[in-house]
């Protein structure tokens, strides 16, 4: 049986973020997910282990069946795996955003974690210039996608920088930099690098909103068990973001690049559907990830988040249902975490999920939503146990 695992990043939310006291998921038109939920099984799953930060890195690792408490080392190492960087065991890998600040000081404020969702063709030359001018035997800059880049500190896992606790920039949008700048100041090399990079960007990033680099999410290189050996399925990931591609590559899965996949609401939906269907001609597990709802949640834009969820249903879930109608295929649909409009960042709430297969027992619910999933009473307490549970249902 083929298994389609469809993830709308950050889709979950809280009541009253949309008109009528609804969540964005409840407010969005989602006839495909509603029908799958009504004729399938629904429940909730806790993707964020107790004590871990509610990020997409932790949550998607859980959804792929790997325990973050055992395997997670940081956000940066996952994205380094996506790029296939050659790393030594003691290297320290940072996720590095290009960000917009009022000023790089304890009195500064984080204006934008994405530099206005800077385009890759604009950001890549900026990071390449940082490598050419500031890169050395200690620090190496690696360009990524849009605002998401990497900073490798060679041998840094053995240095004080490994212990720095820096906020993800999307967690402090509109907030003070005071605590983080104090943390950065504990390590002179990182402190100096921040200001040298800012000085360079003032010269090279004119006309953009890229004011500074923001290293965070550091850790040692990532190692995961082989997905096929672990779960007995040939799998692929389809995503615009490096963290999902990195998880897939680290687990030995096929990583499918889709031209025009942006990680935003205007992504290439049709290309993702086509890529998943083509893979399923020879594989049997496709992990299709859509970033759009999460980005809208970070922006605090309920209207756009509702539209992103609607597009996920109409342009990902619907076409895949239609293409696989009558075939031996099952659908697992969920989000990795909540990104409530009020918070503009991730929260660790248990996420709603639905599992549909042709011979399953109907739940009879009226719609797929956070409230319906909670009311169903089915709870998967540890996120990494969801996929094994699903595979047992399909056996």
N, C-alpha and C positions, 0 to 999 in steps of 0.2 A: 504494500500500500504506500502510495506517495503521501508525504506530509508537507503541507504548506504552513510555515510558521510566519505569521504576518504581524509586525510590530509597528504601531504608531507611537513614536517616541513622545513621551510627555502628554499623552492624550488624556489621562485621568485628571480630575480636578475636584474642586469643592463646590457645594451648593451656593447659590446666589452669585456665581460669577457670570451668569447669563440671565436674560430676562425671564421672569416667572419663577425665580428662585432655583433655576436649573444649573447643572454643570454644563460645560461646553459640549460634552459628549451627549448629554440629554437633549441639548438644544439643536444639535446638528441633525440633518437628514441622513439617516444611516439605514436604509431599507435592507441592504445586504447583510450587515452585521445583525440587525434585528431578527431577520428570518433565520440566520444560522443559529442565533442564541435560542430562539423559540423552538427550533427543531433539533437542538443539540444540548450540550451540558454547559452550565456556567458556574463560576465560582470566583474565589479570590486567591491571590498568591502574594506572599511577602518576598519581594525580590531583593530587599536590602537587609542583610543580616544585622542583628542588634549591635550597635556600637560603630557601624561603618557609615561613611558619608553617603547620602542618597544621590549618587551620580550614575550616569549612563554606563560608565565603565563597569561598576559593580553590578548594576542591574542586568545588563546584557550578558555579562559573564554568567550570572545566575540562570538566565533564560536559556543559555546554551548548555546548561547542565553541569557547570563547573562551580564548585563552592568557592566564592570569593575569599572567605576566611582562610582558605588553604592556598589559593593560587594568586590572589591579587597582590601586586607589588606597587601599583600606581597607574595613573592615567597615561603619563608619558611613555612608559614601556610598551603599553598596548599599541599606541600609535606608531612607535618605532617598529614594532612587528609588522604593521601594515606596510611600512616603507621598505621592509627587508634590510634594515640597517645591520651592519656587522658590528656587534658589541662584545665587549669583554664582561665577564661575570661581575666585576666590581665597578662597572660604569654606572653613573647616575643619570637617568633620562628624565628630562622635564618636558611636560607639555608647555609650549610657549605661545601665548596669545599676542597678537598685535592689538593694543587697546588705546582708547582715548581717555585721557585724564584731564582734570583741571590743572594739576601740576603734580610732578613726581616728588612728593614730600608728605610728611605726616599730616599736613593741613590739606592735602589734596583729596579729590573725590573721584571715584570711578564713574565716568560718564557712559562708556560703551565698551562692553567686553569684546566686541567684534569689529571695532573701527568702522562702523557703518556697514557691516557685512561686506567688507572689502573683497574685491574679486581676486581670484587666484592670479590672473595675469598681471595684476597690480602688486599684490603682496609678494609674489615669488622673487622679483628682482630686488625688493627691499631686504629680504632675508638673505639672498645671495650676496648682497653688498655687505651685510653685517658679518657674514662669514669671511669675505675677502678682507675686510678691514679690522675686525675684532677677533675672528677665529684664530685659535692657536692650539698648542698641544694639550691645553687644559679644557677649553670650551670650544664646542663646534656647533654651528647653527645649520639646521636642516629645514629647507622649505617644505611646506605641506600644502594644504588646501585652504583657500580663503584666509581666515584669520588664525587658523590652527596650524602651528608649526612646532618644531622640536629644538631643544637645546640639550646637547650631550656634554656632561662633565666627566671627562675621562678619569677613572678611578675615584669618582666622587662618592661612591657608596661607602667609602672608608673615611670620608671627610665630614666636618661639622654640617655642611650644607644638607646632608641627607636627613638631618633632624628638623629642618625648618618646616614650620606649619603655615603655609601660605594659603589664603582663601582662593577658591576658584573665582575668577573675575565675575562670572555671571551671578555669583552669590552676593556680590557687594555693589551691584549697579546702583548708582545714586547714593552710595554710602561712603563713609570716610575710609581713607587708606591708613589711618593712624596705626592700627594694630599690625597690619602687614608690613608697613615700612619699618616699624620697630623690630619685627621679626627678621626682615632682610638685613637690617643693620648689624645683626649678630655675626654675620660672615662678610668680612671685608671684600673678598673677591667678588661675591655676588653683588654686593652693594655697588662696587666700582663698575661692574659690568652693566648694571641697570642704567647708570648715568652716562656711560660711554655710548650705550645703544640709543638713549634718548637724544644725545647730542648728534649722533649720526642720522637718526630719523628726521631731525629738524632740517637737515640738508637734503635728504633723499625723498622724504614722504610728503613734500609740499603738494597741496591739492587733494590730499587724502585726510582721513581722520585718525591715521596711525600716529600716535604721540609717543608711545613707549612699548617696550616688551613687558610681558608679565609671566615669568616662569612659575609653574605650580604643578602639583600632581606628580612629584618625582618618585623614582623607584629604580630598583635593579631590573635587568632584562626579564621579560616574561617567558615562562615555559608552561605549556598546557599539555595534557594527555591528548593522544590522537583521537579525533572525534569518531572515526569509523571503527577503530578498535574498541572504543568505549561504548558506543551505542549501536554498533552493527549497521550503520547507515552511511551511505555516500552523500555528503552534504556540501552545500554551497551557501555563501552569504552574498546578498545583493544590497548594497548600501552606498550612500554618498560620503559617509564619514569614516575617517581612518580608524576610529576606535573599534567599530564593528568589523571592518576589514582586518584589523590587527588581531582581534580575537579569532576570526576565522582562519587566518594564515597560521597563527600559533597552534591551532588545533588541527592543522593539516587539511582544512577544508578548501574547496575551490573558492576563490575570491573573484567575483565577476565585476568588471568595470563597465559602467553604463554611461555613454556620452550624454552630457546634458543633465546628469544627476547632480543637483546643487546642494542638497541638504536644506533647501528652503521650500516655501509653498509652491514655487514655480518649477519644481523639479520635473524630470522626464519620467512621468508615471508610466507611460506606455512602454518606454524602454525597459523599465524594471520588470514589468509584466512579461514582456517578450524574453528577457534574459532568464527569468525563473522558469518559464515554460520550456525554453530550449534546454536548460540544464536538466529538467525532469525527463527529458527524452532518454537520458542514460543514468541520472541520479535519482535519489528517492527522498531527499530532505532539502527544502529550500527555505532559508531564513531571510525574509524580505523585510527590510527596515526602512521606515520613512521618518525623516527628522523634522518635517515641517511643523507639526503641532507643538513640539517642544520649543522651537524658535519663537513661535507666536506667544507661547506662555511666558517665555523670558521677557518678551517685549510688553507684556501686560495687555495684549490686544485680544479681547474676547471674540470680536467679530472675525478677525483673521484666523484665530484658532478654530472656531466653529467651521469656517470654510475649509481649513486644512483637514479637519476630520471628515467633512463631507467628501472632499476629493479622495481621501484615503479609501472611503467606502465605495465611491462611484468609479474610481479609476484604478484601484488596486484590487480590492476584495471582489467587486462585481465582475470585472473581466476574467479574473482567475477562476471564479465560480463557473462562469459561462464556458470557459475553455475546457474545464475539467469535468463538466457535467456528464454523468453516466460512467465516469472512469473510477477506478479504485483509488480514491484520493480522500484525504481528511484535511480539515482546516483547524488550526489553532491560532486564535487572534487575541492580542492583548496589547498593553503598553508596558514599557520598562519601569516607569515610575510616574508619579503625578508631577505636573508642573502647574500648580494653581495660579490663576491670574492674580490673585491678591498677593501671592508671595513672589512671583516672578523668578522662582527658582524651584529646584526639586524638593520633594518631601517623601518620607519613607512609607506613606500609606500603602497598605496591600492593594494590588492592582486587580481590576476585573479581567477575567479571561473567559473565552468560550472555546469549546471543542466540539467540532461537528464531524460526523461521519454518517454515511448513508443508512447504516443499520443501528444508529444510536437511539437512545430513548429520549423523546422530546421533553424539554424542560417546561414548555408551555408559557414561558414569560412573554410579556408584551413587547419588550425592547431590550437592547444591550446597553447597560449603564452601570455605573458604580453601585447605585442603590440596589438594582435587581441582582447584581452579583453577590452583594453582601447578604441579601435576603435569602439567597439560595442555600446558604449554610455550608457549602463545600469550601473548605479552606486548606490550601497547601501552605504550610507554615514556613517552609524553607524554599526559596526560589529555585535553587538548583535541583530540587526534587520534582519540579513541575514536568520537565521533559521526560524523565523516567516514568512518572505516573502516566503521562499520555501514552507513551510507548506500550505500557502494560495494558491500557484500555484497547489499544489497536491490535494487540497480539491475538 
